[in-house]
């Protein structure tokens, strides 16, 4: 009888720089958001349902949500494994999040999204209004906040579509983290009641608690791929899937069996999908055709982010003892990956 295949139980990565990533435009955006608070009646915090705990920015709680009625929206539930929904909500309540709505803007889940405006209005009416300026008391002003690329602008556009029954200039939407760089001019998303929404830039936490959390955020595209490297992200994704016994990638990628080696996976993707590049050798001579591992890694990430590998809950281990993350020199591995 063949021995069961053993997979890594720790993910090795060298750079601790990932634990601190707070670009200048994010710091400026946070200051701008704070300056708008006296105009704001309520806050809608949007978050990726695949990482309901890892990616949360404590600054939102300490500097924004603490002074305004706060509604937490777990977005992208079409990509998240919500089989432990009750446990997730219970954990969020322990962290002080008492009002949660789950939605999916990309699939136009109007049934759940339609609950957002009535719920935030209810919270506003039943909560202290602090020192809010009453320049226009007949209009509620909401601020939509969140870390990068969680669907804030998509949510605003969906709310506008639901409650105003017409189009108009939408909030800017993009697949890259950080499309919105500044607090946007107010946009009406409802007339009865009158609701104006401020779109805001995605603000990542200044300090991420662990490399594990940082990698989860990066896999979900909260951090820019190039900051870590597409090959390293695929390596972490492979590590996470194998560790949690999720081998759906084997059938999705047309493999014979699971693998714990990212190089083996990327070469397989490149050869089966004809992902090659033509380069000129440094030493001269004829052009050489070789597999493009970076493009292969991008393709794998795109498949995961589009839900082609099925739904996942990357924070499932947070509800249990966290996995161990070790640090070691990763440069040699990167050189091997890039050499093909």
C-alpha positions as CSV (number, residue, x, y, z in Angstrom):
1,X,0.0,0.0,0.0
2,X,1.4,3.4,-1.0
3,X,2.2,5.9,1.7
4,X,-0.1,9.0,1.9
5,X,1.5,12.0,0.4
6,X,2.9,14.4,3.0
7,X,2.6,18.2,2.5
8,X,4.3,21.2,4.1
9,X,2.9,22.3,7.4
10,X,4.8,25.6,7.5
11,X,5.2,28.2,4.8
12,X,8.7,29.7,4.6
13,X,9.2,33.3,3.6
14,X,12.0,35.7,4.2
15,X,10.6,39.3,4.1
16,X,9.1,40.8,7.2
17,X,8.6,44.0,5.2
18,X,5.1,42.7,4.3
19,X,4.1,43.3,7.9
20,X,4.4,47.1,7.4
21,X,2.9,48.5,4.2
22,X,1.3,51.9,4.5
23,X,1.9,54.0,1.3
24,X,1.8,57.8,1.6
25,X,-1.6,58.1,-0.2
26,X,-3.1,55.8,2.4
27,X,-2.0,57.9,5.3
28,X,-3.3,61.0,3.5
29,X,-6.6,59.2,2.8
30,X,-7.0,58.2,6.4
31,X,-6.5,61.9,7.5
32,X,-9.0,63.0,4.9
33,X,-11.6,60.5,6.0
34,X,-11.2,61.7,9.6
35,X,-11.7,65.3,8.5
36,X,-15.0,64.3,6.9
37,X,-16.5,62.6,10.0
38,X,-18.5,65.7,11.2
39,X,-20.4,65.5,7.9
40,X,-21.1,61.7,8.2
41,X,-24.1,60.1,9.7
42,X,-23.0,56.5,9.3
43,X,-20.2,54.2,8.1
44,X,-20.4,51.2,5.9
45,X,-17.3,49.0,6.2
46,X,-16.9,46.6,3.3
47,X,-14.7,43.5,3.7
48,X,-13.7,40.4,1.7
49,X,-15.6,37.4,3.1
50,X,-12.7,35.1,2.3
51,X,-10.6,36.8,5.0
52,X,-13.2,38.1,7.5
53,X,-10.7,38.6,10.3
54,X,-7.2,38.8,8.8
55,X,-7.6,41.9,6.7
56,X,-9.5,44.2,9.0
57,X,-7.9,47.6,9.6
58,X,-7.9,48.4,13.3
59,X,-7.7,52.1,12.4
60,X,-11.2,52.0,11.1
61,X,-12.5,50.9,14.5
62,X,-10.4,53.3,16.5
63,X,-10.6,56.4,14.4
64,X,-13.8,56.1,12.4
65,X,-16.4,53.5,13.5
66,X,-16.1,54.4,17.2
67,X,-17.8,57.7,16.5
68,X,-20.5,56.8,14.0
69,X,-23.1,54.1,13.5
70,X,-21.3,51.2,11.8
71,X,-22.6,48.5,9.4
72,X,-20.2,45.7,8.4
73,X,-20.7,44.3,4.9
74,X,-19.0,41.0,4.1
75,X,-18.7,41.1,0.3
76,X,-17.7,38.5,-2.3
77,X,-19.6,35.7,-0.5
78,X,-19.8,34.0,-3.9
79,X,-16.1,33.3,-3.5
80,X,-16.1,32.4,0.2
81,X,-17.0,29.1,1.9
82,X,-19.7,30.3,4.3
83,X,-20.4,26.8,5.8
84,X,-19.2,28.3,9.2
85,X,-21.3,31.4,8.9
86,X,-22.6,31.3,12.4
87,X,-19.1,30.9,13.8
88,X,-17.9,33.8,11.7
89,X,-20.7,36.1,12.9
90,X,-20.1,35.0,16.5
91,X,-16.4,35.8,16.2
92,X,-17.1,39.2,14.7
93,X,-19.4,40.0,17.6
94,X,-16.6,39.2,20.0
95,X,-14.6,41.8,18.2
96,X,-17.4,44.4,18.6
97,X,-19.1,44.0,15.2
98,X,-22.8,43.6,15.9
99,X,-24.4,44.5,12.6
100,X,-23.4,42.3,9.6
101,X,-24.8,41.9,6.1
102,X,-23.4,39.5,3.5
103,X,-23.5,40.3,-0.1
104,X,-21.9,39.8,-3.5
105,X,-21.8,42.9,-5.7
106,X,-20.4,41.1,-8.8
107,X,-23.4,38.8,-9.0
108,X,-25.8,41.6,-8.3
109,X,-27.3,40.0,-5.2
110,X,-29.9,42.7,-4.9
111,X,-31.9,40.8,-2.2
112,X,-29.1,41.1,0.4
113,X,-27.8,44.5,-0.8
114,X,-31.2,46.0,-0.6
115,X,-31.1,45.5,3.2
116,X,-28.1,47.8,3.6
117,X,-29.8,51.2,3.3
118,X,-32.7,50.3,5.6
119,X,-30.3,48.8,8.1
120,X,-27.9,51.8,8.2
121,X,-30.8,54.2,8.5
122,X,-32.2,52.2,11.4
123,X,-28.8,52.4,13.1
124,X,-28.5,56.1,12.5
125,X,-32.0,56.8,14.0
126,X,-31.3,54.7,17.1
127,X,-27.7,55.9,17.7
128,X,-26.3,59.2,19.1
129,X,-25.4,61.6,16.4
130,X,-22.4,63.1,18.3
131,X,-21.2,66.5,16.9
132,X,-22.4,66.0,13.3
133,X,-22.9,69.2,11.4
134,X,-26.6,69.7,10.4
135,X,-26.0,71.6,7.2
136,X,-28.6,69.4,5.4
137,X,-30.5,67.4,8.0
138,X,-32.9,66.0,5.4
139,X,-30.0,64.1,3.7
140,X,-28.1,61.2,5.3
141,X,-24.4,61.1,4.4
142,X,-22.6,57.8,4.6
143,X,-19.0,56.9,4.2
144,X,-18.0,53.6,2.6
145,X,-14.7,52.3,3.9
146,X,-12.5,49.2,3.6
147,X,-9.1,47.9,2.7
148,X,-8.1,47.9,-1.0
149,X,-10.0,45.9,-3.6
150,X,-12.9,44.6,-1.5
151,X,-15.6,46.0,-3.7
152,X,-16.5,49.4,-2.1
153,X,-17.1,51.1,-5.5
154,X,-19.0,48.1,-6.8
155,X,-21.3,48.3,-3.7
156,X,-22.0,52.0,-4.2
157,X,-22.9,51.3,-7.8
158,X,-25.2,48.4,-6.8
159,X,-27.0,50.5,-4.2
160,X,-27.5,53.3,-6.7
161,X,-29.0,50.8,-9.2
162,X,-31.3,49.3,-6.5
163,X,-32.6,52.4,-5.0
164,X,-32.6,55.0,-7.8
165,X,-33.7,52.7,-10.6
166,X,-31.5,54.4,-13.0
167,X,-27.9,54.8,-14.1
168,X,-25.7,57.9,-13.9
169,X,-22.1,58.5,-13.3
170,X,-20.9,55.4,-11.3
171,X,-18.1,55.1,-8.8
172,X,-14.8,54.1,-10.4
173,X,-14.2,50.4,-10.3
174,X,-11.0,48.5,-11.1
175,X,-9.4,45.1,-10.5
176,X,-6.1,46.6,-9.2
177,X,-5.9,47.5,-5.5
178,X,-6.0,51.3,-4.9
179,X,-8.1,52.5,-7.8
180,X,-9.8,55.0,-5.6
181,X,-7.0,57.3,-4.2
182,X,-9.0,60.0,-2.4
183,X,-12.3,60.6,-0.8
184,X,-14.7,61.1,-3.6
185,X,-17.4,63.8,-3.9
186,X,-20.8,62.7,-2.5
187,X,-23.0,60.6,-4.7
188,X,-26.7,60.0,-4.2
189,X,-27.6,56.3,-4.0
190,X,-31.2,56.8,-2.7
191,X,-33.8,59.5,-2.8
192,X,-36.4,58.1,-0.3
193,X,-34.7,58.3,2.1
194,X,-32.2,60.8,0.7
195,X,-28.8,59.1,1.0
196,X,-25.5,60.5,-0.2
197,X,-22.4,58.3,-0.1
198,X,-18.7,59.2,0.0
199,X,-16.4,56.7,-1.7
200,X,-13.0,56.4,0.0
201,X,-9.6,55.0,-0.9
202,X,-8.7,51.5,0.3
203,X,-6.7,51.8,3.5
204,X,-4.6,48.8,4.5
205,X,-3.7,48.3,8.1
206,X,-0.3,49.9,8.9
207,X,0.8,46.7,10.6
208,X,-0.3,43.2,9.6
209,X,-0.1,40.7,12.5
210,X,1.7,37.9,10.7
211,X,3.2,36.8,7.4
212,X,0.3,34.3,7.1
213,X,-2.2,37.2,7.3
214,X,-0.2,39.2,4.8
215,X,-0.1,36.3,2.3
216,X,-3.9,35.8,2.6
217,X,-4.5,39.4,1.8
218,X,-2.1,39.3,-1.1
219,X,-3.7,36.1,-2.5
220,X,-7.1,38.0,-2.4
221,X,-5.5,40.9,-4.2
222,X,-5.6,43.4,-1.3
223,X,-1.9,43.9,-1.7
224,X,-0.3,44.3,-5.1
225,X,1.0,41.1,-6.6
226,X,4.3,42.6,-7.7
227,X,5.1,43.6,-4.1
228,X,5.5,39.9,-3.2
229,X,5.8,38.1,-6.5
230,X,3.2,36.1,-8.4
231,X,5.2,32.9,-8.0
232,X,5.4,33.3,-4.2
233,X,1.7,34.0,-4.0
234,X,1.0,30.8,-6.0
235,X,3.4,28.9,-3.7
236,X,1.4,30.1,-0.6
237,X,-1.9,29.3,-2.3
238,X,-0.6,25.8,-3.1
239,X,0.6,25.4,0.5
240,X,-2.7,26.5,2.0
241,X,-4.8,24.3,-0.3
242,X,-2.7,21.2,0.4
243,X,-2.6,21.9,4.2
244,X,-6.4,22.1,4.3
245,X,-6.9,19.0,2.1
246,X,-8.4,21.0,-0.7
247,X,-7.3,19.3,-3.9
248,X,-9.8,20.7,-6.3
249,X,-7.0,22.3,-8.2
250,X,-5.8,18.9,-9.4
251,X,-8.9,18.5,-11.6
252,X,-9.2,22.2,-12.4
253,X,-5.6,22.3,-13.8
254,X,-5.7,18.8,-15.4
255,X,-3.1,17.3,-13.1
256,X,-2.6,13.6,-12.3
257,X,-2.2,14.2,-8.6
258,X,-1.6,16.9,-6.0
259,X,1.9,18.5,-5.7
260,X,3.7,20.4,-3.0
261,X,6.2,21.9,-5.5
262,X,5.2,25.2,-7.0
263,X,7.7,24.8,-9.8
264,X,6.1,21.5,-10.8
265,X,2.7,23.2,-10.9
266,X,3.8,26.3,-12.8
267,X,5.7,24.2,-15.4
268,X,2.6,22.0,-15.9
269,X,0.4,25.1,-16.4
270,X,2.8,26.6,-18.8
271,X,3.2,23.5,-21.0
272,X,-0.5,22.5,-21.0
273,X,-1.7,26.1,-21.8
274,X,1.2,26.9,-24.1
275,X,2.5,29.8,-22.0
276,X,5.9,30.4,-23.4
277,X,8.2,33.4,-23.9
278,X,11.0,33.9,-26.5
279,X,14.2,35.4,-25.1
280,X,17.6,36.2,-26.4
281,X,20.4,34.5,-24.5
282,X,22.8,36.8,-22.7
283,X,25.7,34.9,-24.3
284,X,24.3,35.5,-27.8
285,X,23.1,33.0,-30.3
286,X,19.6,32.1,-31.5
287,X,16.5,33.0,-29.7
288,X,15.4,30.5,-27.0
289,X,11.7,29.5,-26.3
290,X,11.0,28.7,-22.7
291,X,8.1,28.4,-20.3
292,X,6.9,31.7,-18.8
293,X,6.5,31.0,-15.2
294,X,5.4,34.5,-14.2
295,X,2.6,34.5,-16.7
296,X,1.6,31.0,-15.5
297,X,1.5,32.2,-11.9
298,X,-0.7,35.1,-13.0
299,X,-3.1,32.7,-14.7
300,X,-3.3,30.5,-11.6
301,X,-4.1,33.6,-9.4
302,X,-6.7,34.8,-11.9
303,X,-8.4,31.3,-11.7
304,X,-8.4,31.4,-7.9
305,X,-9.7,34.9,-7.7
306,X,-12.5,34.2,-10.2
307,X,-13.7,31.3,-8.1
308,X,-12.6,28.6,-10.6
309,X,-11.1,26.5,-7.7
310,X,-14.3,26.7,-5.7
311,X,-15.2,28.7,-2.6
312,X,-12.6,29.0,0.2
313,X,-12.4,30.4,3.8
314,X,-8.8,31.4,4.1
315,X,-9.4,32.4,7.8
316,X,-10.6,29.0,8.8
317,X,-7.4,28.4,10.7
318,X,-7.9,31.6,12.8
319,X,-10.9,30.0,14.4
320,X,-8.4,27.3,15.5
321,X,-4.7,27.6,16.6
322,X,-2.9,29.7,13.9
323,X,-0.5,28.0,11.6
324,X,3.2,28.5,12.2
325,X,5.1,30.7,9.7
326,X,8.9,30.4,9.5
327,X,11.4,32.9,7.9
328,X,14.3,31.8,5.8
329,X,16.2,33.0,2.8
330,X,13.7,32.9,-0.1
331,X,16.0,34.6,-2.7
332,X,17.5,31.4,-4.0
333,X,14.0,29.9,-4.6
334,X,12.9,33.0,-6.5
335,X,16.0,32.8,-8.7
336,X,15.2,29.2,-9.5
337,X,11.6,30.1,-10.4
338,X,12.6,32.9,-12.6
339,X,15.3,31.0,-14.4
340,X,12.8,28.4,-15.8
